[in-house]
Amino acid sequence: MGRNVKRIRRKNKNLETNIPLTISAQFGLVDQRDFFGRVVASENLANYILLKRGEFAYNKSYSKEAPYGSIKRLEKYNEGALSTLYIAFTPENINSDFLKAFFDTTKWYSHIVQVSTEGARNHGLLNISPQDFFEMSITIPKSDEQNNISRIYNLMNSLLSLQQRKLELEKQLKFFLFQNAIPSKEAVIFKPKIRFREFQDKWKYAKLSEIYNTDCSGGTPSVKNKTFYGGNIPFLTISDLNNKKIYKTQKTLSKKGLENSSAKLVPAGSISLAMYASVGKIGILSKEMATSQAFFNMTFDDDEKRDFIYIILEKANFDKEWIRLISTGTQNNLNAKKIRNFHIVFPTYKALKGLNKLFCNIDTDIDIQYKVIVTTNQLKQFLLQNLFI
């Protein structure tokens, strides 16, 4: 690679830029102030590398997302200051987009494995010299093929950006409906700003406990007793709340574990609300399971009411209402009394069904769009891994 790129050593000695850069595996070369919310660089950027738009840098720090570090091209700014711990370079006699695409593959990992070791003093920092780095081998096709590969790569990136934008617009639509199709609890007259033409009745003020049927919490069997775990009873923990419905859990209990703890079996279709750690996180149980004491579980005698309450709880998270209710301690937490007394606005049953259908359609569109993005990214990765030798 050293024959086709030139190492950059220029310093920001005249303070041409005041932008301290860092490399994110996901976002590329970005301003530290935007990424970290603060500056982690030295106050004096004069001894930093002056990186210009279109130039590359290698961050030797590894992570789960980037097991061998990250190589990114500066695209967001005209110039930026970069720590000398990074290896900076600019393409020569090679298509810049082709090179960027190559570093978006895993093809260069094998070279890093061969020449690097973990730094003895800097945990998480690969010990690789610039000389060894530039010895990396790259099979480079003729310029026409480089251009074609670059066009495919840029096309896939543009498609992903458009799909991501579509997802964001669908989320914005949902948030808009949270704010306008469900009236504020502080309003004098409980009428939403936008509504179905056929449903013009006022909404009612109610406590959450007046809507659901029963509630319960849970418990955790002693982890010291291995016979309490590994049975056929699903055991819900905070880390399992990733989707609207919970189809599987990471842990299971034995019947003995259930009987020797305060854990309780919660019926399928119940809403589980996190009271500790990830306060306000919610899910609908797809089948009967036990839960830890971190959950407040609500059962319903009507699926339509349950689905609407799920929407209300989603809106509460969006509006950060739980923040006003949590207690300060070693970790933020709610309690059962606060949840039972949580006030909501509630429409007529017909309007409720209409809103459920509306939000269900939006959630379906959002889920489909997530899958489109995943599939498109998989196609991109497949092409990248097969377009390069």
N, C-alpha and C positions, 0 to 999 in steps of 0.2 A: 504493500500500500504506500510505502514511503516514496515510491517513484511517481506516484500520482497525486500526492497531497504535499503541502508544505506546512511545516510546523510554525505556529504563530508565537512569537516571543515578545511582541511589542507591549510596552507598559502604558498604563493610564497616567503617565508622569505629569502631564499638563492638565490633568483632571478634565479631559474632553467629555467624560460622562460621569454622572452621579448615580447611575442605576446599578445597584449591586445585584448580580445575577446568581441564580441557583438553577440546578437542573432537576426537573421533576420527570419521573418515568412516564407520567400520564400527560403532563402539560408542556413538556419541553423546557427550553430556557426561559425563565420567568423572573420578574422582579421579586427579590426577597420580601419586600414590604407587602406585596400582594399575596404571596404564597404563605409566608409565616406570620404576617401581621406585624412584623417588626424587622429590623436589620440585624442580621447575625454576622455580618462582615465587619472588618476593622473600620474604625471611623475614618481613617485615611486610606482612600482607594488608589493612591498614586502608584503603589507597588503591585496593584492588581493587573491582570492581563486586560488589554483593551480589545474587546471582541466586537466585530462589525457584522452587520446584517449579511446573512448567507454563509458565514463561517461556522465551523463545527467545534464542539467541545465534548470531551469524554469525562464523565464523573465516575471515579473509581469506587465510590461508595455503593455497596450492594444492598438489596432489599428483597422482599418476597416478590414484588412486581418486577424487579430488575436484578436477577441473581448474579449477573456479571457486570453490573453498572449500567449506565445509560450514555448513549452517544446521540446528541441532538444538534440541530442547526438553528442558529439565531434567526427568528422570523418576526417576532413581535415588536422589536425596537431597532432603530438604526445602529445603536451602539450600546454596549453594556460593559461593566467591570466584573471580572471573574477571578476567583482565587487561583493562585499558582499551583494549587493541588490538582487542578484540572489540566488535561492535555488538550490544547487548542490547535486547530489546523484548518487549512482552506484547500478546496479541491484545485487540482491543476491537471489538465489533459484528461478529465473525466467529468461526465455529466453530474452536476450537483444533485439533481433530483434522483438520479440512479444511485448515487452514493447514500442519500438519505433513505431510499427504499431498502438498500442493502442492510443498513443499520437498524431497520425496522424488522428484520428477520432475526433468526437465532443462528444464522450461518457463521457469525463471527465469534460465537461463544467458545468454540473448541480451541481457538488460538489463545483466548484469555485463560482458559483452564491450563493450558500448557505452560504459559509464561508467568502466571501470577501465583502469589501466596497471600494469605491473610496477614496484614500488618501486625507485628507483635505489639506495637504500642497503640495502634489505632484500630480498635475492634470495629469491624464492619467496613474497613477500607482495604481494598485489594492492593497488594504491593506489586505494582507493575511499573517498570521504567518506560519513559517515552521511547527509548530505542527499541525495546521489546515490543511495545505497542505498534510502532510503525513497521515492524517486520511482518505484520499480519498479511496473509495472502488473500487476494481477491481475484477471481476470474472475471475479466472485463471483456465483454463482447465489443464488436465494432460500434461506432457511434450511432448508426441507424437503429441497431437493436437496443442500445442504451436509451435512445429517445423513445422507442416504442414501449419499453418496460416502464419508463418514467411516466408516459402518458396513461398507461393502465393504472399505475400507482396513484397518480394525481386524481384520476377519475374515481377510483375507489374511495379516496379521502373526501372528495367532494360529495359523493353519494352518502357517505357516513355522516358528514356534516349536515346535509339536508335532512336525513332521517332523524338525527339528533335534534335538529331544529323543530321538526314536526312533533317529536315527543314533548319538547318543552312547551310548544303551543297547546298541545292537548292537556298538559298539566295546568297551564295557565287558565284554560277554559274551566277546568274543575275548580280551581281556586276562585275564579270569578263567580262561579255558581255558589260556592261556599258563602261568599260575601253578599250575594244579591238574591239568591233563591231561598235562603234561610234567614229569617229576620233576626236582628240583634236582640239579645236578652235585655239590653238597656233601653230598647225602644218603648215609647209610651203606648203605641198601638202595634200589636204584633202582626204586621203585614209585610211580606217580603217585597223588595223593589221590583223583582220580576217574578211572574207566576203563571201557572196554567190558566187560560181564560175561563175555563169551566169551574175552577176552584177559587172562589173569592171570599171564603169564610176567614175570620180571624184565627190566628194560631192561639194556643193556650199555653200558659205558664205551668210548669210541672217540675217536681223533683224526679231525678233519675229513678229512684226506688219506687215511684208510682207507676212506672212503665214496665219494668221487668217483673218476672214472676218470683224467683228466689235468688239468693246470693250465697256464696261461701268463699273461703280462702283455701289454703292448702297447707302443706308441710313437707319437710325433707327428712327422710329416714337417716339414721346415723350412717355416715359414709365409712365408718370403721368396720361395720358389719357387712361383709361382702354378700351374705345370703339375702340381704334386703334388695339387692340389685340384680339386673340381668334376667328378669322374668319376662312375662308377656304383657305387662301393663305399661303403656306409654306414659312417660313422665315429662311434663312440660317445664322447660326452663326458659329464662329470658332470651337466650341465644337462639331458641327455636322460632321466635316470632319474626319471621322474615316475609311472610306473605299473608294475604287475607285469610286463607284457610290453612290450618296446620295439618298436614298429611302424615308427617312422621316426626319423631323426636329423637334426640341424640342419646337419651338415656331411657331405660325401662326399669320398672320395679317388679319385685316378686310379690306374691300375695302376702307373704310374711312381712315384707317391708311396708306394705300398705296398712296392714293390721297393727303394726308396731310403731306407727307415727301418726301425726295429725294430717297426713296427706289424705285427700278425699277423691273419690271418682266423680268427675264432672261430666255431665251428659254431652253427647254430640250436639252441635248446634249452639252451644253456649258461647258467649263472648268472654274472653279472658283479657283483662286490663292489667298492665304491669304497674305495681305500686312502688317498687324499688328499682334502683339503677336506671333503666331506660323507662322513666316514668311516662305513662300515657300510651306506651306501645300496646297495640291491640291485635287480636286475631280471633277467628271463629273456629272452634274445634270441629274438625271433620269427623271425629269419632270419639267415643268415650275415652277419657284419660285422666290421670292424676296430675295435679299441679303443685308446685312449690308454694311456700308462703308468700312469695313475691307477687302473687296474682290475686286479683279480685274477680271472681267468676260470676257471671250473670246468666240465668236461664230464662227462657221466654216461652210463652204458650202460643206465640204467633210469629212466624218467620218474617212477615212484613214489618212488624214492629222491631224485631231484632235487627233487620237490615237497615232500618232507618236510624236506630240508635247507633249502629256502627258508623253511619255517615256523620251523625252528631259528634261522636267521639273523635272521628277523623278531623272534623272542623275544629274541635277543641284543641287538638294537637297543632293544627295549622295556626290558630289564633293564640297559641301558647297560653291557654287558660290554666293549664295545670301548674304553670310556674307560680301563679298567685296562690296556689293551694298547698304546695309542697312544704314540708318541714325542713328546717336546716339541721343537719347532723353530719355523721360521717359520710352519709350519702343521702341525696334527696329522696324523699318518700312521701307517699300519700297514706291515708288510712281509710278504713271502711266507712267511717262516719262521714268524712268529707265527700266520698264518692256517692254514698246514698243521698246526701243532701245537695248534690250537684244539680243546679237548676238548668233546665233546658226549655226550649219552646217547641210545641208539638202541634202538628196540623190535623186536619180531619183525616179520616182513614183513607178516603179516596185520593186526596192530595198526596198523602204519604206514599201510597202505591205508585202514583205517577212519578214522584221524586226518586223512589227506589229504582224504577225502571230507567230513568234518565241517568242517574249516577252509575248504574250497572252498565249501561251502554258505554259511558265514558271510560269506566275502568277497563272494560273489555278492549276498547280501542287502545288504551294505554298499554295494556298487557301485550296486545298484538304488536304494537310499535316497538316495545322492548325486544320481542322475539325477532322482529325484522332487523333491528340493530345488531343483535347477537349473530344472526345468520349472515348478515352483510359483512360483519367483522371476521367471521369464520372464513367466508369466501376470500376476503382480502388476505388473511394469513395463509390460506391454502395457495393462493397465487404467488405470494411472496416466497414461500418455501419451495415452490416448484419453478419459479422463473430464474432463480439463481442457482449456480452450481456450488 
